[in-house]
Amino acid sequence: MLSFRTAGESHGQALIALVEGIPAHLSIDFDFIDHELKRRQSGYGRGGRMKIERDQVRFLSGVRHGKTIGSPIAMMVENRDWANWEEIMSVREISAEAATKRRVTRPRPGHTDLAGSLKYDHTDARNILERSSARETAARVAAGGLAKVFLKVFGIEVLSHTTAIGKARVPEDLIVSWQQLETIRDDEVVRCALPDIAREMVKEIETAQKDGDTVGGTFEVVARGVPVGLGSHTGWDTRLDGRLAQAVMCVNAVKAVEIGKGVRIAYTQGSQAHDEIAYDNQQRRFYHLTNRAGGVEGGITNGEEVRVVGYLKPISTLKKALRSVDMVTKEPFLAQYERSDTCTVPAAGVIGESMVALVLATAFLEKFGGDSVEETTRNYNAYLDQLRAY
Ligand SMILES: Cc1cc2nc3c(=O)[nH]c(=O)nc-3n(C[C@H](O)[C@H](O)[C@H](O)COP(=O)(O)O)c2cc1C
């Protein structure tokens, strides 16, 4: 069974991803995984922190001579900024005076600061915000990069694109093709496949910046090459749509998730909502004439592209101050601006890809198992034979 956890604080020494269950003999594409981290760090509207960090993965275990050996894989992404925080984030006790430096008693609206401090009984919200910060997602992208490397062996690929920033949107009923997604260059600042709309998106970010405000939006993750039959209708927690929704919903600032055209079809009639079925005699496979379902029916992949949309709120650290109350003095104050991003939708899309890749790799290994890549491949090929013989 594939599983992963992350550890690490935003200004701690490093972020860690621990991945268990990747079969032995998988060749690791180190450059690809580092490149994934770079993609997460880019995008128009990011703040100063991303200029400091140059993320790279260091593998600490589970890989030998370039290949997995079947044991847990520990990956580390160092925080360059740690050099400026060594004392404040020290794991050892420090003097009471030093401990008050960079103490946070003023909770920021829209953040974890207040709820987390009350729950864990902290009066310094730094104990909360260091972990709830989206910096943690660097470790998720490292784990997701590994999942992508695994899926690629079986011809499964995952990409994403930005579908809205503020009022600039890709038309609702347009399905952006895989070929269009592949045209998005790494230096494309908003990661939108349609150049005209990309320009409008940049303007939305610039307007928000000028107004001292922030802007949200949506991204779509697309996975192609996914076989029919991942996930299961038999239990509430085995349904793949539910698992994908959780995986994308837990990306920081994501407030809603849609599978395929799920939101729009809620407002249509059934005849415009479903994907009719056809059969390709030559390839001996069933397919759908449209893909409004986003590749999942009844919690099982149906062989079409898996498409998941994440909706992000505008992030909550604004130059325009919001009202809050000091946790210690109980005095009201206006939340101050800290170094922050204006728009994180393009980066969130990359994180969404990782989360989707991890869910698909988990479901793939549930169905096909195998302790080595060769064994998984044999099992997978036998299933493909079964489908062809159907
Ligand atoms: C890539 C990325 C970067 C983010 N950067 C910031 C930031 O600079 N400032 C900020 O206030 N929120 C930022 N956020 C959003 C917060 O992490 C998030 O809103 C906060 O942790 C509360 O969680 P919630 O919005 O999911 O409820 C970022 C989110 C993502 C995905």
The ligand as an ORCA input file, in Angstrom:
! r2SCAN-3c Opt
* xyz 0 1
  C       1.478     27.901     -3.069
  C       0.746     28.651     -1.994
  C       1.332     29.773     -1.436
  C       0.668     30.505     -0.447
  N       1.245     31.639      0.033
  C       0.548     32.409      0.887
  C       1.080     33.666      1.319
  O       2.148     34.103      0.898
  N       0.338     34.409      2.176
  C      -0.878     33.986      2.646
  O      -1.519     34.669      3.408
  N      -1.401     32.787      2.278
  C      -0.731     32.003      1.403
  N      -1.271     30.807      1.001
  C      -2.555     30.356      1.561
  C      -2.440     29.894      3.009
  O      -1.450     28.898      3.159
  C      -3.790     29.364      3.511
  O      -4.826     30.231      3.145
  C      -3.789     29.236      5.010
  O      -2.842     28.256      5.404
  C      -5.146     28.843      5.588
  O      -5.595     27.649      5.055
  P      -6.931     27.535      4.196
  O      -7.019     28.773      3.343
  O      -6.756     26.292      3.378
  O      -8.073     27.448      5.154
  C      -0.619     30.057      0.000
  C      -1.196     28.927     -0.562
  C      -0.545     28.228     -1.558
  C      -1.190     27.031     -2.187
*
